[in-house]
Amino acid sequence: MAKITFKPNEDRVLVEAAAAETKTVSGLFIPDTAKEKPQQGKVIAIGEGLKDKPVTVKVGDKILYGKYSGTEITIEGKEYLIMRNSDIFGTV
């Protein structure tokens, strides 16, 4: 993986979303139109935090977040999410 030069501001976190599931537990394939957005990912970069609230995750952590949290952005041709620290539910 190439090193990302992007540095989020304040309490924002850059996340690489996990791949969407392609098969159900019973082995059925899920078509692209029925796939749900992933709700977990890996922290790629973090901001400095706010004066009275530091960022609670670190680079490399696997996290859970809300289905519609964050904003999708493209950096160096790759898709990422950028979200506030408060949008993160916890680490896995």
PyMOL Python script that loads the backbone (N, CA, C, O; Angstrom):
from pymol import cmd

cmd.read_pdbstr("""\
ATOM      1  N   MET A   1       0.841  -1.185   0.000  1.00  0.00           N
ATOM      2  CA  MET A   1       0.000   0.000   0.000  1.00  0.00           C
ATOM      3  C   MET A   1       0.877   1.235   0.000  1.00  0.00           C
ATOM      4  O   MET A   1       1.836   1.327   0.766  1.00  0.00           O
ATOM      5  N   ALA A   2       0.545   2.185  -0.862  1.00  0.00           N
ATOM      6  CA  ALA A   2       1.303   3.429  -0.946  1.00  0.00           C
ATOM      7  C   ALA A   2       0.967   4.323   0.246  1.00  0.00           C
ATOM      8  O   ALA A   2      -0.146   4.291   0.772  1.00  0.00           O
ATOM      9  N   LYS A   3       1.930   5.104   0.652  1.00  0.00           N
ATOM     10  CA  LYS A   3       1.719   6.007   1.778  1.00  0.00           C
ATOM     11  C   LYS A   3       0.824   7.166   1.345  1.00  0.00           C
ATOM     12  O   LYS A   3       1.067   7.791   0.312  1.00  0.00           O
ATOM     13  N   ILE A   4      -0.201   7.449   2.128  1.00  0.00           N
ATOM     14  CA  ILE A   4      -1.128   8.536   1.850  1.00  0.00           C
ATOM     15  C   ILE A   4      -0.533   9.831   2.393  1.00  0.00           C
ATOM     16  O   ILE A   4      -0.067   9.877   3.531  1.00  0.00           O
ATOM     17  N   THR A   5      -0.551  10.882   1.577  1.00  0.00           N
ATOM     18  CA  THR A   5      -0.023  12.167   2.012  1.00  0.00           C
ATOM     19  C   THR A   5      -1.121  13.069   2.562  1.00  0.00           C
ATOM     20  O   THR A   5      -0.837  14.180   3.009  1.00  0.00           O
ATOM     21  N   PHE A   6      -2.359  12.613   2.536  1.00  0.00           N
ATOM     22  CA  PHE A   6      -3.501  13.391   3.025  1.00  0.00           C
ATOM     23  C   PHE A   6      -3.503  13.411   4.548  1.00  0.00           C
ATOM     24  O   PHE A   6      -3.341  12.366   5.178  1.00  0.00           O
ATOM     25  N   LYS A   7      -3.684  14.580   5.144  1.00  0.00           N
ATOM     26  CA  LYS A   7      -3.757  14.732   6.603  1.00  0.00           C
ATOM     27  C   LYS A   7      -5.089  15.386   6.944  1.00  0.00           C
ATOM     28  O   LYS A   7      -5.285  16.558   6.622  1.00  0.00           O
ATOM     29  N   PRO A   8      -6.023  14.661   7.594  1.00  0.00           N
ATOM     30  CA  PRO A   8      -7.316  15.249   7.955  1.00  0.00           C
ATOM     31  C   PRO A   8      -7.160  16.377   8.975  1.00  0.00           C
ATOM     32  O   PRO A   8      -6.216  16.384   9.766  1.00  0.00           O
ATOM     33  N   ASN A   9      -8.085  17.320   8.949  1.00  0.00           N
ATOM     34  CA  ASN A   9      -8.111  18.428   9.908  1.00  0.00           C
ATOM     35  C   ASN A   9      -8.858  18.035  11.173  1.00  0.00           C
ATOM     36  O   ASN A   9      -9.731  17.167  11.149  1.00  0.00           O
ATOM     37  N   GLU A  10      -8.508  18.677  12.264  1.00  0.00           N
ATOM     38  CA  GLU A  10      -9.184  18.588  13.560  1.00  0.00           C
ATOM     39  C   GLU A  10      -9.506  17.151  13.965  1.00  0.00           C
ATOM     40  O   GLU A  10      -8.598  16.331  14.104  1.00  0.00           O
ATOM     41  N   ASP A  11     -10.793  16.838  14.156  1.00  0.00           N
ATOM     42  CA  ASP A  11     -11.184  15.510  14.655  1.00  0.00           C
ATOM     43  C   ASP A  11     -11.654  14.588  13.541  1.00  0.00           C
ATOM     44  O   ASP A  11     -12.413  13.651  13.792  1.00  0.00           O
ATOM     45  N   ARG A  12     -11.216  14.839  12.326  1.00  0.00           N
ATOM     46  CA  ARG A  12     -11.637  13.993  11.211  1.00  0.00           C
ATOM     47  C   ARG A  12     -10.703  12.786  11.038  1.00  0.00           C
ATOM     48  O   ARG A  12      -9.526  12.827  11.396  1.00  0.00           O
ATOM     49  N   VAL A  13     -11.273  11.713  10.474  1.00  0.00           N
ATOM     50  CA  VAL A  13     -10.561  10.452  10.302  1.00  0.00           C
ATOM     51  C   VAL A  13     -10.761   9.985   8.857  1.00  0.00           C
ATOM     52  O   VAL A  13     -11.878  10.033   8.340  1.00  0.00           O
ATOM     53  N   LEU A  14      -9.692   9.537   8.208  1.00  0.00           N
ATOM     54  CA  LEU A  14      -9.758   8.980   6.860  1.00  0.00           C
ATOM     55  C   LEU A  14      -9.864   7.465   6.984  1.00  0.00           C
ATOM     56  O   LEU A  14      -9.035   6.831   7.638  1.00  0.00           O
ATOM     57  N   VAL A  15     -10.892   6.884   6.352  1.00  0.00           N
ATOM     58  CA  VAL A  15     -11.191   5.456   6.508  1.00  0.00           C
ATOM     59  C   VAL A  15     -11.259   4.786   5.140  1.00  0.00           C
ATOM     60  O   VAL A  15     -11.831   5.325   4.193  1.00  0.00           O
ATOM     61  N   GLU A  16     -10.662   3.596   5.062  1.00  0.00           N
ATOM     62  CA  GLU A  16     -10.815   2.741   3.886  1.00  0.00           C
ATOM     63  C   GLU A  16     -11.905   1.734   4.228  1.00  0.00           C
ATOM     64  O   GLU A  16     -11.725   0.890   5.106  1.00  0.00           O
ATOM     65  N   ALA A  17     -13.037   1.824   3.531  1.00  0.00           N
ATOM     66  CA  ALA A  17     -14.175   0.947   3.820  1.00  0.00           C
ATOM     67  C   ALA A  17     -13.852  -0.487   3.444  1.00  0.00           C
ATOM     68  O   ALA A  17     -13.148  -0.740   2.466  1.00  0.00           O
ATOM     69  N   ALA A  18     -14.371  -1.428   4.228  1.00  0.00           N
ATOM     70  CA  ALA A  18     -14.213  -2.855   3.926  1.00  0.00           C
ATOM     71  C   ALA A  18     -15.030  -3.182   2.679  1.00  0.00           C
ATOM     72  O   ALA A  18     -15.998  -2.488   2.369  1.00  0.00           O
ATOM     73  N   ALA A  19     -14.650  -4.213   1.982  1.00  0.00           N
ATOM     74  CA  ALA A  19     -15.375  -4.633   0.776  1.00  0.00           C
ATOM     75  C   ALA A  19     -16.760  -5.143   1.142  1.00  0.00           C
ATOM     76  O   ALA A  19     -16.941  -5.773   2.184  1.00  0.00           O
ATOM     77  N   ALA A  20     -17.733  -4.872   0.288  1.00  0.00           N
ATOM     78  CA  ALA A  20     -19.099  -5.342   0.510  1.00  0.00           C
ATOM     79  C   ALA A  20     -19.148  -6.861   0.338  1.00  0.00           C
ATOM     80  O   ALA A  20     -18.409  -7.431  -0.464  1.00  0.00           O
ATOM     81  N   GLU A  21     -20.019  -7.495   1.097  1.00  0.00           N
ATOM     82  CA  GLU A  21     -20.177  -8.953   1.019  1.00  0.00           C
ATOM     83  C   GLU A  21     -20.710  -9.343  -0.358  1.00  0.00           C
ATOM     84  O   GLU A  21     -21.604  -8.686  -0.891  1.00  0.00           O
ATOM     85  N   THR A  22     -20.159 -10.412  -0.932  1.00  0.00           N
ATOM     86  CA  THR A  22     -20.608 -10.876  -2.246  1.00  0.00           C
ATOM     87  C   THR A  22     -21.418 -12.159  -2.155  1.00  0.00           C
ATOM     88  O   THR A  22     -22.091 -12.535  -3.114  1.00  0.00           O
ATOM     89  N   LYS A  23     -21.361 -12.840  -1.001  1.00  0.00           N
ATOM     90  CA  LYS A  23     -22.101 -14.087  -0.798  1.00  0.00           C
ATOM     91  C   LYS A  23     -22.764 -14.069   0.568  1.00  0.00           C
ATOM     92  O   LYS A  23     -22.234 -13.491   1.517  1.00  0.00           O
ATOM     93  N   THR A  24     -23.932 -14.710   0.664  1.00  0.00           N
ATOM     94  CA  THR A  24     -24.591 -14.860   1.952  1.00  0.00           C
ATOM     95  C   THR A  24     -23.940 -16.010   2.713  1.00  0.00           C
ATOM     96  O   THR A  24     -23.122 -16.742   2.156  1.00  0.00           O
ATOM     97  N   VAL A  25     -24.294 -16.165   3.961  1.00  0.00           N
ATOM     98  CA  VAL A  25     -23.761 -17.251   4.784  1.00  0.00           C
ATOM     99  C   VAL A  25     -24.111 -18.603   4.187  1.00  0.00           C
ATOM    100  O   VAL A  25     -23.325 -19.546   4.275  1.00  0.00           O
ATOM    101  N   SER A  26     -25.294 -18.701   3.578  1.00  0.00           N
ATOM    102  CA  SER A  26     -25.725 -19.973   2.992  1.00  0.00           C
ATOM    103  C   SER A  26     -25.135 -20.229   1.607  1.00  0.00           C
ATOM    104  O   SER A  26     -25.373 -21.292   1.033  1.00  0.00           O
ATOM    105  N   GLY A  27     -24.363 -19.270   1.048  1.00  0.00           N
ATOM    106  CA  GLY A  27     -23.678 -19.494  -0.208  1.00  0.00           C
ATOM    107  C   GLY A  27     -24.300 -18.842  -1.426  1.00  0.00           C
ATOM    108  O   GLY A  27     -23.794 -19.010  -2.536  1.00  0.00           O
ATOM    109  N   LEU A  28     -25.400 -18.091  -1.247  1.00  0.00           N
ATOM    110  CA  LEU A  28     -26.027 -17.415  -2.381  1.00  0.00           C
ATOM    111  C   LEU A  28     -25.237 -16.158  -2.730  1.00  0.00           C
ATOM    112  O   LEU A  28     -24.782 -15.439  -1.840  1.00  0.00           O
ATOM    113  N   PHE A  29     -25.073 -15.895  -4.024  1.00  0.00           N
ATOM    114  CA  PHE A  29     -24.373 -14.697  -4.469  1.00  0.00           C
ATOM    115  C   PHE A  29     -25.311 -13.501  -4.415  1.00  0.00           C
ATOM    116  O   PHE A  29     -26.478 -13.596  -4.794  1.00  0.00           O
ATOM    117  N   ILE A  30     -24.785 -12.366  -3.936  1.00  0.00           N
ATOM    118  CA  ILE A  30     -25.570 -11.139  -3.819  1.00  0.00           C
ATOM    119  C   ILE A  30     -25.298 -10.279  -5.052  1.00  0.00           C
ATOM    120  O   ILE A  30     -24.141  -9.959  -5.326  1.00  0.00           O
ATOM    121  N   PRO A  31     -26.346  -9.891  -5.810  1.00  0.00           N
ATOM    122  CA  PRO A  31     -26.123  -9.032  -6.972  1.00  0.00           C
ATOM    123  C   PRO A  31     -25.706  -7.618  -6.532  1.00  0.00           C
ATOM    124  O   PRO A  31     -25.992  -7.199  -5.411  1.00  0.00           O
ATOM    125  N   ASP A  32     -25.032  -6.898  -7.425  1.00  0.00           N
ATOM    126  CA  ASP A  32     -24.545  -5.551  -7.100  1.00  0.00           C
ATOM    127  C   ASP A  32     -25.658  -4.619  -6.644  1.00  0.00           C
ATOM    128  O   ASP A  32     -25.435  -3.763  -5.787  1.00  0.00           O
ATOM    129  N   THR A  33     -26.850  -4.773  -7.204  1.00  0.00           N
ATOM    130  CA  THR A  33     -27.960  -3.884  -6.857  1.00  0.00           C
ATOM    131  C   THR A  33     -28.489  -4.133  -5.442  1.00  0.00           C
ATOM    132  O   THR A  33     -29.164  -3.267  -4.886  1.00  0.00           O
ATOM    133  N   ALA A  34     -28.202  -5.281  -4.856  1.00  0.00           N
ATOM    134  CA  ALA A  34     -28.712  -5.622  -3.528  1.00  0.00           C
ATOM    135  C   ALA A  34     -27.654  -5.510  -2.431  1.00  0.00           C
ATOM    136  O   ALA A  34     -27.962  -5.715  -1.258  1.00  0.00           O
ATOM    137  N   LYS A  35     -26.414  -5.188  -2.796  1.00  0.00           N
ATOM    138  CA  LYS A  35     -25.351  -5.103  -1.796  1.00  0.00           C
ATOM    139  C   LYS A  35     -25.558  -3.895  -0.897  1.00  0.00           C
ATOM    140  O   LYS A  35     -25.935  -2.818  -1.357  1.00  0.00           O
ATOM    141  N   GLU A  36     -25.307  -4.090   0.387  1.00  0.00           N
ATOM    142  CA  GLU A  36     -25.416  -3.002   1.353  1.00  0.00           C
ATOM    143  C   GLU A  36     -24.062  -2.330   1.537  1.00  0.00           C
ATOM    144  O   GLU A  36     -23.013  -2.949   1.358  1.00  0.00           O
ATOM    145  N   LYS A  37     -24.108  -1.039   1.902  1.00  0.00           N
ATOM    146  CA  LYS A  37     -22.870  -0.325   2.167  1.00  0.00           C
ATOM    147  C   LYS A  37     -22.188  -0.952   3.380  1.00  0.00           C
ATOM    148  O   LYS A  37     -22.855  -1.270   4.364  1.00  0.00           O
ATOM    149  N   PRO A  38     -20.883  -1.132   3.325  1.00  0.00           N
ATOM    150  CA  PRO A  38     -20.186  -1.676   4.493  1.00  0.00           C
ATOM    151  C   PRO A  38     -20.236  -0.692   5.657  1.00  0.00           C
ATOM    152  O   PRO A  38     -20.286   0.521   5.453  1.00  0.00           O
ATOM    153  N   GLN A  39     -20.224  -1.216   6.863  1.00  0.00           N
ATOM    154  CA  GLN A  39     -20.261  -0.381   8.053  1.00  0.00           C
ATOM    155  C   GLN A  39     -19.002  -0.553   8.888  1.00  0.00           C
ATOM    156  O   GLN A  39     -18.981  -0.198  10.066  1.00  0.00           O
ATOM    157  N   GLN A  40     -17.965  -1.091   8.287  1.00  0.00           N
ATOM    158  CA  GLN A  40     -16.688  -1.181   8.983  1.00  0.00           C
ATOM    159  C   GLN A  40     -15.566  -0.883   8.011  1.00  0.00           C
ATOM    160  O   GLN A  40     -15.721  -1.012   6.797  1.00  0.00           O
ATOM    161  N   GLY A  41     -14.438  -0.484   8.564  1.00  0.00           N
ATOM    162  CA  GLY A  41     -13.312  -0.138   7.727  1.00  0.00           C
ATOM    163  C   GLY A  41     -12.042  -0.014   8.542  1.00  0.00           C
ATOM    164  O   GLY A  41     -12.017  -0.319   9.734  1.00  0.00           O
ATOM    165  N   LYS A  42     -10.984   0.440   7.880  1.00  0.00           N
ATOM    166  CA  LYS A  42      -9.670   0.562   8.498  1.00  0.00           C
ATOM    167  C   LYS A  42      -9.257   2.032   8.486  1.00  0.00           C
ATOM    168  O   LYS A  42      -9.387   2.710   7.467  1.00  0.00           O
ATOM    169  N   VAL A  43      -8.761   2.518   9.619  1.00  0.00           N
ATOM    170  CA  VAL A  43      -8.316   3.905   9.731  1.00  0.00           C
ATOM    171  C   VAL A  43      -6.993   4.063   8.984  1.00  0.00           C
ATOM    172  O   VAL A  43      -6.037   3.330   9.235  1.00  0.00           O
ATOM    173  N   ILE A  44      -6.949   5.024   8.068  1.00  0.00           N
ATOM    174  CA  ILE A  44      -5.774   5.278   7.241  1.00  0.00           C
ATOM    175  C   ILE A  44      -5.000   6.493   7.754  1.00  0.00           C
ATOM    176  O   ILE A  44      -3.769   6.481   7.771  1.00  0.00           O
ATOM    177  N   ALA A  45      -5.715   7.541   8.172  1.00  0.00           N
ATOM    178  CA  ALA A  45      -5.070   8.759   8.681  1.00  0.00           C
ATOM    179  C   ALA A  45      -6.004   9.436   9.668  1.00  0.00           C
ATOM    180  O   ALA A  45      -7.223   9.310   9.560  1.00  0.00           O
ATOM    181  N   ILE A  46      -5.439  10.153  10.630  1.00  0.00           N
ATOM    182  CA  ILE A  46      -6.239  10.872  11.629  1.00  0.00           C
ATOM    183  C   ILE A  46      -5.760  12.312  11.746  1.00  0.00           C
ATOM    184  O   ILE A  46      -4.609  12.631  11.448  1.00  0.00           O
ATOM    185  N   GLY A  47      -6.675  13.173  12.189  1.00  0.00           N
ATOM    186  CA  GLY A  47      -6.340  14.571  12.437  1.00  0.00           C
ATOM    187  C   GLY A  47      -5.751  14.740  13.833  1.00  0.00           C
ATOM    188  O   GLY A  47      -5.582  13.770  14.572  1.00  0.00           O
ATOM    189  N   GLU A  48      -5.446  15.974  14.178  1.00  0.00           N
ATOM    190  CA  GLU A  48      -4.838  16.287  15.478  1.00  0.00           C
ATOM    191  C   GLU A  48      -5.831  16.201  16.633  1.00  0.00           C
ATOM    192  O   GLU A  48      -5.419  16.073  17.787  1.00  0.00           O
ATOM    193  N   GLY A  49      -7.118  16.269  16.348  1.00  0.00           N
ATOM    194  CA  GLY A  49      -8.123  16.298  17.392  1.00  0.00           C
ATOM    195  C   GLY A  49      -8.449  17.726  17.746  1.00  0.00           C
ATOM    196  O   GLY A  49      -7.797  18.654  17.268  1.00  0.00           O
ATOM    197  N   LEU A  50      -9.457  17.912  18.582  1.00  0.00           N
ATOM    198  CA  LEU A  50      -9.830  19.234  19.051  1.00  0.00           C
ATOM    199  C   LEU A  50      -9.087  19.536  20.351  1.00  0.00           C
ATOM    200  O   LEU A  50      -8.524  18.636  20.974  1.00  0.00           O
ATOM    201  N   LYS A  51      -9.089  20.789  20.749  1.00  0.00           N
ATOM    202  CA  LYS A  51      -8.341  21.213  21.936  1.00  0.00           C
ATOM    203  C   LYS A  51      -8.721  20.395  23.185  1.00  0.00           C
ATOM    204  O   LYS A  51      -7.850  19.966  23.942  1.00  0.00           O
ATOM    205  N   ASP A  52     -10.006  20.191  23.383  1.00  0.00           N
ATOM    206  CA  ASP A  52     -10.467  19.475  24.574  1.00  0.00           C
ATOM    207  C   ASP A  52     -10.932  18.046  24.297  1.00  0.00           C
ATOM    208  O   ASP A  52     -11.369  17.356  25.218  1.00  0.00           O
ATOM    209  N   LYS A  53     -10.845  17.586  23.030  1.00  0.00           N
ATOM    210  CA  LYS A  53     -11.283  16.234  22.663  1.00  0.00           C
ATOM    211  C   LYS A  53     -10.299  15.614  21.691  1.00  0.00           C
ATOM    212  O   LYS A  53     -10.336  15.940  20.504  1.00  0.00           O
ATOM    213  N   PRO A  54      -9.424  14.738  22.145  1.00  0.00           N
ATOM    214  CA  PRO A  54      -8.485  14.078  21.227  1.00  0.00           C
ATOM    215  C   PRO A  54      -9.195  13.007  20.393  1.00  0.00           C
ATOM    216  O   PRO A  54     -10.264  12.525  20.768  1.00  0.00           O
ATOM    217  N   VAL A  55      -8.593  12.644  19.267  1.00  0.00           N
ATOM    218  CA  VAL A  55      -9.120  11.560  18.431  1.00  0.00           C
ATOM    219  C   VAL A  55      -8.891  10.248  19.180  1.00  0.00           C
ATOM    220  O   VAL A  55      -7.800  10.008  19.698  1.00  0.00           O
ATOM    221  N   THR A  56      -9.918   9.400  19.237  1.00  0.00           N
ATOM    222  CA  THR A  56      -9.859   8.193  20.068  1.00  0.00           C
ATOM    223  C   THR A  56      -9.391   6.943  19.336  1.00  0.00           C
ATOM    224  O   THR A  56      -9.263   5.886  19.955  1.00  0.00           O
ATOM    225  N   VAL A  57      -9.134   7.035  18.041  1.00  0.00           N
ATOM    226  CA  VAL A  57      -8.643   5.884  17.279  1.00  0.00           C
ATOM    227  C   VAL A  57      -7.242   6.181  16.771  1.00  0.00           C
ATOM    228  O   VAL A  57      -6.789   7.325  16.789  1.00  0.00           O
ATOM    229  N   LYS A  58      -6.560   5.129  16.316  1.00  0.00           N
ATOM    230  CA  LYS A  58      -5.219   5.326  15.756  1.00  0.00           C
ATOM    231  C   LYS A  58      -5.157   4.668  14.383  1.00  0.00           C
ATOM    232  O   LYS A  58      -6.007   3.847  14.039  1.00  0.00           O
ATOM    233  N   VAL A  59      -4.158   5.030  13.612  1.00  0.00           N
ATOM    234  CA  VAL A  59      -3.977   4.484  12.268  1.00  0.00           C
ATOM    235  C   VAL A  59      -3.838   2.963  12.359  1.00  0.00           C
ATOM    236  O   VAL A  59      -3.076   2.445  13.175  1.00  0.00           O
ATOM    237  N   GLY A  60      -4.588   2.258  11.506  1.00  0.00           N
ATOM    238  CA  GLY A  60      -4.551   0.799  11.484  1.00  0.00           C
ATOM    239  C   GLY A  60      -5.707   0.148  12.222  1.00  0.00           C
ATOM    240  O   GLY A  60      -5.949  -1.044  12.038  1.00  0.00           O
ATOM    241  N   ASP A  61      -6.435   0.898  13.060  1.00  0.00           N
ATOM    242  CA  ASP A  61      -7.575   0.336  13.792  1.00  0.00           C
ATOM    243  C   ASP A  61      -8.688  -0.058  12.828  1.00  0.00           C
ATOM    244  O   ASP A  61      -8.927   0.628  11.834  1.00  0.00           O
ATOM    245  N   LYS A  62      -9.375  -1.180  13.125  1.00  0.00           N
ATOM    246  CA  LYS A  62     -10.592  -1.557  12.412  1.00  0.00           C
ATOM    247  C   LYS A  62     -11.744  -0.966  13.199  1.00  0.00           C
ATOM    248  O   LYS A  62     -11.839  -1.171  14.409  1.00  0.00           O
ATOM    249  N   ILE A  63     -12.624  -0.231  12.526  1.00  0.00           N
ATOM    250  CA  ILE A  63     -13.694   0.482  13.213  1.00  0.00           C
ATOM    251  C   ILE A  63     -15.061   0.132  12.664  1.00  0.00           C
ATOM    252  O   ILE A  63     -15.185  -0.385  11.554  1.00  0.00           O
ATOM    253  N   LEU A  64     -16.095   0.420  13.457  1.00  0.00           N
ATOM    254  CA  LEU A  64     -17.491   0.325  13.038  1.00  0.00           C
ATOM    255  C   LEU A  64     -18.054   1.736  13.005  1.00  0.00           C
ATOM    256  O   LEU A  64     -17.759   2.544  13.886  1.00  0.00           O
ATOM    257  N   TYR A  65     -18.868   2.039  11.987  1.00  0.00           N
ATOM    258  CA  TYR A  65     -19.461   3.366  11.869  1.00  0.00           C
ATOM    259  C   TYR A  65     -20.856   3.233  11.287  1.00  0.00           C
ATOM    260  O   TYR A  65     -21.232   2.162  10.810  1.00  0.00           O
ATOM    261  N   GLY A  66     -21.621   4.304  11.323  1.00  0.00           N
ATOM    262  CA  GLY A  66     -22.988   4.304  10.818  1.00  0.00           C
ATOM    263  C   GLY A  66     -23.052   4.102   9.322  1.00  0.00           C
ATOM    264  O   GLY A  66     -22.109   4.437   8.605  1.00  0.00           O
ATOM    265  N   LYS A  67     -24.164   3.554   8.843  1.00  0.00           N
ATOM    266  CA  LYS A  67     -24.330   3.219   7.431  1.00  0.00           C
ATOM    267  C   LYS A  67     -24.150   4.436   6.525  1.00  0.00           C
ATOM    268  O   LYS A  67     -23.588   4.312   5.437  1.00  0.00           O
ATOM    269  N   TYR A  68     -24.610   5.590   6.948  1.00  0.00           N
ATOM    270  CA  TYR A  68     -24.532   6.787   6.107  1.00  0.00           C
ATOM    271  C   TYR A  68     -23.552   7.815   6.668  1.00  0.00           C
ATOM    272  O   TYR A  68     -23.674   9.003   6.370  1.00  0.00           O
ATOM    273  N   SER A  69     -22.595   7.385   7.463  1.00  0.00           N
ATOM    274  CA  SER A  69     -21.591   8.284   8.033  1.00  0.00           C
ATOM    275  C   SER A  69     -20.541   8.634   6.991  1.00  0.00           C
ATOM    276  O   SER A  69     -20.246   7.856   6.084  1.00  0.00           O
ATOM    277  N   GLY A  70     -19.995   9.812   7.148  1.00  0.00           N
ATOM    278  CA  GLY A  70     -18.853  10.204   6.338  1.00  0.00           C
ATOM    279  C   GLY A  70     -19.194  10.688   4.944  1.00  0.00           C
ATOM    280  O   GLY A  70     -20.336  10.617   4.490  1.00  0.00           O
ATOM    281  N   THR A  71     -18.164  11.181   4.285  1.00  0.00           N
ATOM    282  CA  THR A  71     -18.250  11.679   2.919  1.00  0.00           C
ATOM    283  C   THR A  71     -17.267  10.901   2.065  1.00  0.00           C
ATOM    284  O   THR A  71     -16.101  10.746   2.429  1.00  0.00           O
ATOM    285  N   GLU A  72     -17.744  10.412   0.926  1.00  0.00           N
ATOM    286  CA  GLU A  72     -16.875   9.644   0.032  1.00  0.00           C
ATOM    287  C   GLU A  72     -15.962  10.602  -0.724  1.00  0.00           C
ATOM    288  O   GLU A  72     -16.428  11.588  -1.294  1.00  0.00           O
ATOM    289  N   ILE A  73     -14.655  10.311  -0.729  1.00  0.00           N
ATOM    290  CA  ILE A  73     -13.686  11.108  -1.472  1.00  0.00           C
ATOM    291  C   ILE A  73     -12.738  10.169  -2.213  1.00  0.00           C
ATOM    292  O   ILE A  73     -12.607   8.999  -1.854  1.00  0.00           O
ATOM    293  N   THR A  74     -12.083  10.684  -3.240  1.00  0.00           N
ATOM    294  CA  THR A  74     -11.105   9.911  -4.003  1.00  0.00           C
ATOM    295  C   THR A  74      -9.744  10.568  -3.841  1.00  0.00           C
ATOM    296  O   THR A  74      -9.585  11.760  -4.104  1.00  0.00           O
ATOM    297  N   ILE A  75      -8.766   9.787  -3.409  1.00  0.00           N
ATOM    298  CA  ILE A  75      -7.395  10.268  -3.254  1.00  0.00           C
ATOM    299  C   ILE A  75      -6.500   9.312  -4.031  1.00  0.00           C
ATOM    300  O   ILE A  75      -6.498   8.105  -3.788  1.00  0.00           O
ATOM    301  N   GLU A  76      -5.744   9.868  -4.965  1.00  0.00           N
ATOM    302  CA  GLU A  76      -4.819   9.090  -5.787  1.00  0.00           C
ATOM    303  C   GLU A  76      -5.519   7.895  -6.442  1.00  0.00           C
ATOM    304  O   GLU A  76      -4.951   6.807  -6.532  1.00  0.00           O
ATOM    305  N   GLY A  77      -6.757   8.111  -6.899  1.00  0.00           N
ATOM    306  CA  GLY A  77      -7.501   7.084  -7.617  1.00  0.00           C
ATOM    307  C   GLY A  77      -8.166   6.032  -6.755  1.00  0.00           C
ATOM    308  O   GLY A  77      -8.709   5.066  -7.292  1.00  0.00           O
ATOM    309  N   LYS A  78      -8.147   6.178  -5.447  1.00  0.00           N
ATOM    310  CA  LYS A  78      -8.737   5.193  -4.544  1.00  0.00           C
ATOM    311  C   LYS A  78      -9.837   5.851  -3.716  1.00  0.00           C
ATOM    312  O   LYS A  78      -9.713   7.006  -3.310  1.00  0.00           O
ATOM    313  N   GLU A  79     -10.921   5.099  -3.469  1.00  0.00           N
ATOM    314  CA  GLU A  79     -12.066   5.609  -2.717  1.00  0.00           C
ATOM    315  C   GLU A  79     -11.843   5.490  -1.205  1.00  0.00           C
ATOM    316  O   GLU A  79     -11.403   4.453  -0.709  1.00  0.00           O
ATOM    317  N   TYR A  80     -12.156   6.570  -0.488  1.00  0.00           N
ATOM    318  CA  TYR A  80     -12.063   6.603   0.972  1.00  0.00           C
ATOM    319  C   TYR A  80     -13.285   7.310   1.530  1.00  0.00           C
ATOM    320  O   TYR A  80     -14.042   7.944   0.795  1.00  0.00           O
ATOM    321  N   LEU A  81     -13.467   7.192   2.838  1.00  0.00           N
ATOM    322  CA  LEU A  81     -14.473   7.960   3.562  1.00  0.00           C
ATOM    323  C   LEU A  81     -13.742   8.889   4.524  1.00  0.00           C
ATOM    324  O   LEU A  81     -12.740   8.504   5.127  1.00  0.00           O
ATOM    325  N   ILE A  82     -14.241  10.100   4.664  1.00  0.00           N
ATOM    326  CA  ILE A  82     -13.714  10.984   5.694  1.00  0.00           C
ATOM    327  C   ILE A  82     -14.880  11.298   6.627  1.00  0.00           C
ATOM    328  O   ILE A  82     -15.955  11.693   6.177  1.00  0.00           O
ATOM    329  N   MET A  83     -14.660  11.121   7.920  1.00  0.00           N
ATOM    330  CA  MET A  83     -15.727  11.312   8.900  1.00  0.00           C
ATOM    331  C   MET A  83     -15.171  11.892  10.183  1.00  0.00           C
ATOM    332  O   MET A  83     -13.962  11.877  10.414  1.00  0.00           O
ATOM    333  N   ARG A  84     -16.049  12.396  11.000  1.00  0.00           N
ATOM    334  CA  ARG A  84     -15.654  12.915  12.309  1.00  0.00           C
ATOM    335  C   ARG A  84     -15.459  11.749  13.279  1.00  0.00           C
ATOM    336  O   ARG A  84     -16.044  10.678  13.120  1.00  0.00           O
ATOM    337  N   ASN A  85     -14.636  11.988  14.269  1.00  0.00           N
ATOM    338  CA  ASN A  85     -14.379  10.980  15.301  1.00  0.00           C
ATOM    339  C   ASN A  85     -15.681  10.547  15.985  1.00  0.00           C
ATOM    340  O   ASN A  85     -15.824   9.386  16.370  1.00  0.00           O
ATOM    341  N   SER A  86     -16.625  11.474  16.136  1.00  0.00           N
ATOM    342  CA  SER A  86     -17.886  11.172  16.809  1.00  0.00           C
ATOM    343  C   SER A  86     -18.797  10.258  15.978  1.00  0.00           C
ATOM    344  O   SER A  86     -19.748   9.695  16.520  1.00  0.00           O
ATOM    345  N   ASP A  87     -18.527  10.097  14.665  1.00  0.00           N
ATOM    346  CA  ASP A  87     -19.315   9.184  13.827  1.00  0.00           C
ATOM    347  C   ASP A  87     -18.888   7.725  14.001  1.00  0.00           C
ATOM    348  O   ASP A  87     -19.561   6.818  13.512  1.00  0.00           O
ATOM    349  N   ILE A  88     -17.791   7.503  14.684  1.00  0.00           N
ATOM    350  CA  ILE A  88     -17.265   6.140  14.880  1.00  0.00           C
ATOM    351  C   ILE A  88     -17.912   5.534  16.123  1.00  0.00           C
ATOM    352  O   ILE A  88     -17.897   6.129  17.201  1.00  0.00           O
ATOM    353  N   PHE A  89     -18.481   4.338  15.953  1.00  0.00           N
ATOM    354  CA  PHE A  89     -19.126   3.647  17.075  1.00  0.00           C
ATOM    355  C   PHE A  89     -18.113   2.974  17.989  1.00  0.00           C
ATOM    356  O   PHE A  89     -18.298   2.966  19.206  1.00  0.00           O
ATOM    357  N   GLY A  90     -17.041   2.408  17.427  1.00  0.00           N
ATOM    358  CA  GLY A  90     -16.045   1.722  18.227  1.00  0.00           C
ATOM    359  C   GLY A  90     -15.080   0.946  17.355  1.00  0.00           C
ATOM    360  O   GLY A  90     -15.201   0.930  16.130  1.00  0.00           O
ATOM    361  N   THR A  91     -14.116   0.300  18.005  1.00  0.00           N
ATOM    362  CA  THR A  91     -13.125  -0.497  17.296  1.00  0.00           C
ATOM    363  C   THR A  91     -13.468  -1.973  17.404  1.00  0.00           C
ATOM    364  O   THR A  91     -14.129  -2.396  18.352  1.00  0.00           O
ATOM    365  N   VAL A  92     -13.017  -2.756  16.433  1.00  0.00           N
ATOM    366  CA  VAL A  92     -13.284  -4.200  16.408  1.00  0.00           C
ATOM    367  C   VAL A  92     -12.033  -4.921  16.838  1.00  0.00           C
ATOM    368  O   VAL A  92     -12.018  -6.151  16.894  1.00  0.00           O
TER     369      VAL A  92
END
""", "prot")
cmd.dss("prot")
cmd.show_as("cartoon", "prot")
cmd.util.cbc("prot")
cmd.orient("prot")
